[in-house]
Amino acid sequence: MAQAPDELTGIAAYWSAPMSDELPEEIRGAPVVVVAACWSGALAEGEQAIQPLRAIGTPLLDFSGAMPYLAAQKLFDPDYPRGDRYYWKSILLTLIGDELLNLLGDLAARRPSSRNLVAIWALGGAIARVKPGDTAFFQRDVPWLLSIEGNAADPAADEANFAWVREVYRKMQQFSSSGAYLNFPGFHEEGDELLRQTFGANYERLREIRAKYDPDGLFQFNVRL
């Protein structure tokens, strides 16, 4: 993915196969690595571009194919039903190597719920060609994002899920320069420090803009500057 064209993006997730009738019975609920990619260019070129992802190993299943944008956007909706309990945190990663992957694999294998997952998202490309001061998103040169998801329907799972997500988050900090993706902020436990790390040199400018145009925080949901 580090050399992928702009039209290709993707994620790799350690998860458990859904308990779905669409899957072979022998893999339902089993721990799996899911490689999901999206190509937004000419179809023939896309088939060639994603071939290295297909060659990573022998896939248990391959659901890839041409589909409308809306179908791709809704692809994982059934796994995140409305009304369930979701606690997600994230870390911007500067480098991926064996040490990180081995530790992350060990932590993922100890998930308290089969619905929990860790995922590495490919950034870079067009994202990295925008100057840090041109938009609110400052960490333009970071190549990878790690998301850590705690997902459950039962409130009784909260304590174990929160603890696991926070453990992964804490132990992955050594592989990050700073910052997070603020759509996945957990409960924003780190407070203002997380915002300063994530927005970097844009932080004070954003606070000035917010104070002028949105002093009551009407347009802010997850976290408030």
C-alpha positions as CSV (number, residue, x, y, z in Angstrom):
1,M,0.0,0.0,0.0
2,A,2.9,2.4,0.5
3,Q,3.4,2.5,-3.3
4,A,-0.3,2.2,-4.2
5,P,-1.7,4.7,-6.7
6,D,-4.1,7.3,-5.4
7,E,-7.2,5.4,-6.7
8,L,-6.5,2.5,-4.2
9,T,-6.9,2.6,-0.5
10,G,-7.5,-0.2,2.0
11,I,-7.4,-1.5,5.5
12,A,-6.4,-4.8,7.2
13,A,-8.3,-5.9,10.3
14,Y,-8.0,-8.6,12.9
15,W,-11.6,-9.6,13.5
16,S,-13.9,-12.6,13.8
17,A,-15.9,-13.8,10.8
18,P,-19.6,-12.8,11.3
19,M,-22.1,-15.4,12.2
20,S,-23.7,-15.1,8.8
21,D,-25.5,-17.6,6.7
22,E,-23.6,-16.2,3.7
23,L,-20.4,-17.6,5.2
24,P,-19.3,-21.3,5.3
25,E,-20.2,-22.7,8.7
26,E,-16.7,-23.7,9.5
27,I,-15.4,-20.1,9.6
28,R,-18.3,-18.4,11.3
29,G,-17.1,-16.7,14.4
30,A,-13.5,-17.8,13.7
31,P,-10.7,-15.2,14.1
32,V,-9.6,-13.9,10.7
33,V,-7.7,-11.2,9.0
34,V,-9.9,-9.1,6.7
35,V,-8.2,-7.2,3.9
36,A,-10.6,-4.6,2.5
37,A,-9.6,-2.3,-0.4
38,C,-11.4,0.3,-2.5
39,W,-10.4,1.3,-6.1
40,S,-12.0,4.4,-7.5
41,G,-10.7,4.4,-11.1
42,A,-11.0,2.4,-14.3
43,L,-12.2,-1.2,-13.5
44,A,-9.5,-3.0,-15.6
45,E,-6.7,-1.0,-13.9
46,G,-8.3,-1.8,-10.5
47,E,-8.2,-5.5,-11.1
48,Q,-4.4,-5.2,-11.7
49,A,-3.9,-2.9,-8.8
50,I,-5.5,-5.1,-6.1
51,Q,-3.8,-8.3,-7.3
52,P,-0.9,-7.9,-4.8
53,L,-3.4,-7.9,-2.0
54,R,-5.0,-11.1,-3.3
55,A,-1.5,-12.7,-3.3
56,I,-0.8,-12.0,0.4
57,G,-2.0,-15.4,1.3
58,T,-4.7,-18.0,0.4
59,P,-8.0,-16.2,1.1
60,L,-10.8,-18.1,2.8
61,L,-13.2,-16.0,0.8
62,D,-13.0,-13.3,-1.8
63,F,-16.0,-10.9,-1.9
64,S,-14.2,-8.3,-4.1
65,G,-15.8,-7.0,-7.3
66,A,-17.3,-4.0,-9.0
67,M,-20.0,-2.2,-7.0
68,P,-21.6,1.2,-6.8
69,Y,-20.1,3.7,-4.3
70,L,-23.1,3.5,-2.0
71,A,-22.9,-0.3,-1.8
72,A,-19.3,0.0,-0.8
73,Q,-20.1,2.7,1.7
74,K,-22.7,0.5,3.4
75,L,-20.8,-2.8,3.1
76,F,-20.1,-3.2,6.8
77,D,-23.4,-1.6,8.1
78,P,-24.9,-5.0,9.2
79,D,-22.0,-5.5,11.6
80,Y,-22.7,-2.2,13.4
81,P,-26.4,-2.2,14.3
82,R,-27.9,1.0,15.6
83,G,-28.3,1.1,19.3
84,D,-25.3,-1.1,20.2
85,R,-22.4,0.1,22.3
86,Y,-19.3,1.3,20.5
87,Y,-16.0,2.5,22.1
88,W,-13.3,3.2,19.6
89,K,-9.9,4.8,19.9
90,S,-7.2,5.5,17.3
91,I,-3.5,6.1,16.9
92,L,-1.5,7.6,14.0
93,L,1.4,5.3,13.2
94,T,4.7,6.4,11.8
95,L,6.0,2.9,10.9
96,I,4.8,-0.7,10.6
97,G,7.2,-3.5,11.4
98,D,7.5,-6.9,12.9
99,E,7.6,-5.6,16.5
100,L,4.4,-3.7,16.1
101,L,2.6,-6.5,14.2
102,N,3.6,-9.2,16.7
103,L,2.5,-7.1,19.7
104,L,-0.7,-6.1,18.0
105,G,-1.5,-9.7,17.1
106,D,-1.0,-10.8,20.7
107,L,-3.3,-8.1,22.0
108,A,-5.9,-8.7,19.3
109,A,-6.0,-12.4,20.2
110,R,-7.0,-11.5,23.7
111,R,-10.1,-9.6,22.7
112,P,-12.8,-10.0,25.3
113,S,-15.5,-10.0,22.5
114,S,-15.4,-11.5,19.1
115,R,-16.9,-8.3,17.7
116,N,-13.9,-6.3,18.8
117,L,-11.2,-5.6,16.3
118,V,-8.1,-3.7,15.4
119,A,-7.5,-2.3,11.9
120,I,-4.6,-0.6,10.1
121,W,-5.7,2.0,7.6
122,A,-3.5,3.1,4.7
123,L,-3.1,6.9,4.5
124,G,-0.5,8.7,2.4
125,G,-1.1,9.4,-1.3
126,A,-3.2,12.5,-2.0
127,I,-3.7,13.0,1.7
128,A,0.1,13.6,2.1
129,R,0.3,16.1,-0.7
130,V,-1.9,18.7,1.1
131,K,0.0,21.2,3.2
132,P,-0.6,20.8,6.9
133,G,-1.8,24.3,7.3
134,D,-4.3,24.2,4.4
135,T,-6.9,22.3,6.4
136,A,-7.7,21.4,10.0
137,F,-6.2,17.9,9.5
138,F,-2.6,18.5,10.4
139,Q,-0.9,15.1,10.4
140,R,-0.6,14.8,6.6
141,D,2.7,12.9,6.5
142,V,1.6,10.0,8.7
143,P,1.3,6.9,6.6
144,W,-0.9,4.7,8.7
145,L,-3.9,4.8,11.1
146,L,-4.6,2.2,13.8
147,S,-8.2,1.9,15.0
148,I,-9.2,-0.1,18.1
149,E,-12.8,-1.1,18.4
150,G,-14.8,-2.3,21.3
151,N,-18.3,-3.3,20.1
152,A,-21.1,-4.9,22.1
153,A,-24.9,-5.0,22.5
154,D,-24.8,-5.8,26.2
155,P,-23.8,-3.0,28.7
156,A,-22.3,-5.8,30.9
157,A,-19.5,-6.0,28.3
158,D,-18.5,-2.4,28.7
159,E,-15.9,-2.8,31.5
160,A,-14.0,-5.5,29.7
161,N,-14.2,-3.8,26.3
162,F,-13.1,-0.4,27.7
163,A,-10.1,-2.0,29.5
164,W,-9.0,-3.9,26.4
165,V,-9.3,-0.9,24.0
166,R,-7.3,1.2,26.5
167,E,-4.6,-1.4,26.9
168,V,-4.1,-1.7,23.1
169,Y,-4.1,2.1,22.8
170,R,-1.5,2.5,25.6
171,K,0.8,-0.2,24.3
172,M,0.7,1.1,20.7
173,Q,1.8,4.6,21.7
174,Q,5.5,3.7,21.3
175,F,4.9,3.4,17.5
176,S,3.3,6.8,17.2
177,S,4.7,10.3,17.0
178,S,1.5,11.8,18.3
179,G,-2.2,12.4,17.5
180,A,-5.3,10.4,16.6
181,Y,-8.2,10.3,14.2
182,L,-10.8,12.3,16.1
183,N,-13.8,10.3,14.7
184,F,-12.5,7.5,17.0
185,P,-11.7,9.4,20.2
186,G,-13.0,7.0,22.8
187,F,-14.4,9.3,25.5
188,H,-11.7,11.9,24.8
189,E,-10.1,10.9,28.1
190,E,-6.8,12.7,27.2
191,G,-8.6,16.0,27.0
192,D,-6.9,19.0,25.5
193,E,-3.6,17.3,25.1
194,L,-5.0,14.9,22.5
195,L,-6.3,17.9,20.5
196,R,-3.0,19.7,20.7
197,Q,-1.2,16.6,19.4
198,T,-3.6,15.9,16.6
199,F,-4.0,19.5,15.3
200,G,-0.4,20.5,15.9
201,A,0.4,24.0,14.7
202,N,-3.3,24.4,13.6
203,Y,-4.6,24.1,17.1
204,E,-4.6,27.8,18.1
205,R,-5.9,28.9,14.8
206,L,-8.8,26.5,15.0
207,R,-9.6,27.7,18.5
208,E,-9.8,31.3,17.2
209,I,-12.1,30.2,14.3
210,R,-14.3,28.2,16.6
211,A,-14.6,31.1,19.1
212,K,-15.6,33.5,16.4
213,Y,-18.0,31.4,14.4
214,D,-19.3,28.8,16.8
215,P,-18.8,30.0,20.4
216,D,-21.4,27.6,21.7
217,G,-20.0,24.5,20.0
218,L,-23.1,23.8,17.8
219,F,-21.1,22.2,15.1
220,Q,-18.9,20.0,17.3
221,F,-19.9,16.6,18.4
222,N,-17.2,14.2,19.5
223,V,-14.7,16.7,20.9
224,R,-14.7,20.4,21.5
225,L,-11.8,22.8,20.9
